[in-house]
Amino acid sequence: MWLALGMEWRETNGVRWLAAELGPAGTGIGRVGFGSRVGGVSAAPYDSLNIGVLTEDADAAVVENRTRLAAAVGIEPSRVPIGLQVHEADVRVHEGPQEPSPYAEPGVALEEVDGHVVRGPGLAPLVLTADCLPLALAGPGGVAMLHCGWRGLAAGIVARGAALVEATSAAIGPGIGPCCYEVGPEVLGAFADLGGGIAEDRMLDLPEVARRTLARAGVGQVESAGLCTFCESELFFSHRRDKGVTGRMGNLAWIEA
Ligand SMILES: [Zn+2]
């Protein structure tokens, strides 16, 4: 088993993204790109690398941003599977590109799904975030990219994704931190079985929830970005900080042959 080798910032034609290597995945090496808001063309309040089309941002700007992000990690936009994220635990295994591609051509129908798996090189599934955690997994069965808000975590999306790829390593991307994530008792109650230390009063530590959930799923090597989307306003969109009027980061996982 390989260690997660850490994360580092990269900048490709102005697009800033956080790169992580996950170790062996399927027939190659698992790689991750966690996107930032830096390097796109969208105007405020979606400035600038907004990847989400279900906002009031201009579609043409989002398409350009999507093209830039895909280019930054070296993949064709038509080979980036996405879903309509509904905060549930379904995970889709992709054998080939979505046709037509909802990433390259916004407006085409989207399947409701919060997680994606690929088993070999050539596709880079993406999830959108703006406080929820993007979480990537790798193992002999491939790589997974999961959209993990509290609802998805509580519904078991990590266990689902981990089983599909026989995960041995994981990377947790930027999301809202325990410094900024006040929640209600129903949210705290959803994680009561994880034990103490996941919250201080009403401030939930979502990355810690993810870590414990990964441990339960048998994933030993976990790297976490440790960056709060709410605090780091220059780098990240934050749904809560910006009161819902904001962009979305794109986060991809893929296998390098
Ligand atoms: Zn914070």
Residues whose N, C-alpha, C, O or C-beta is under 5 A from the ligand:
A	BS01	ZN	G177 C179 C180 C228 F230 C231
